[in-house]
Structures are given as structure tokens and as C-alpha cells.
Amino acid sequence: MLILTDPETFFLHPHYANYDYVLVRAGRIEPAWAKARLMARWRENAPKRFLKDWDARHGL
């Protein structure tokens, strides 16, 4: 979806063909946008014990 929406920003590279990665060109996205998406994906995949500790340390 990202590549179809903005191919000038998001792209694929053959080196990462076996991974679920989408690459982004430097300077083309807002850091807050990237941080929010990375945190959401991390929270989906992190073990529950890490989330509990993270949330406690960050007041969440």
C-alpha cells in the first residue's frame, strides 16, 4: 500500500526480497510518523513481559 501510494518515498530492493520490508528514502517522511508506526509494529510483536516493563517505565 505504501509503495502504491507514494513510490517516490517507499520502495523495494532485491536484496530484501525475502523479508517483509519496505524501504524509505531518507528525508522523505516525518520522524513522528515513522516512530508511531515502528512503535505500533513493535508492540504487536514484543513479548508481553517487555511491554509490561516498557509501559511501566514510560508511564503508559
Residue pairs with C-beta under 8 A, 6 or more apart in sequence:
2 9
2 10
2 22
3 10
3 11
3 12
3 22
8 25
8 28
9 24
9 25
9 28
9 29
10 22
10 23
10 24
10 25
11 22
11 23
11 24
11 25
12 21
12 22
12 23
13 23
16 23
24 34
43 51
46 54
54 60
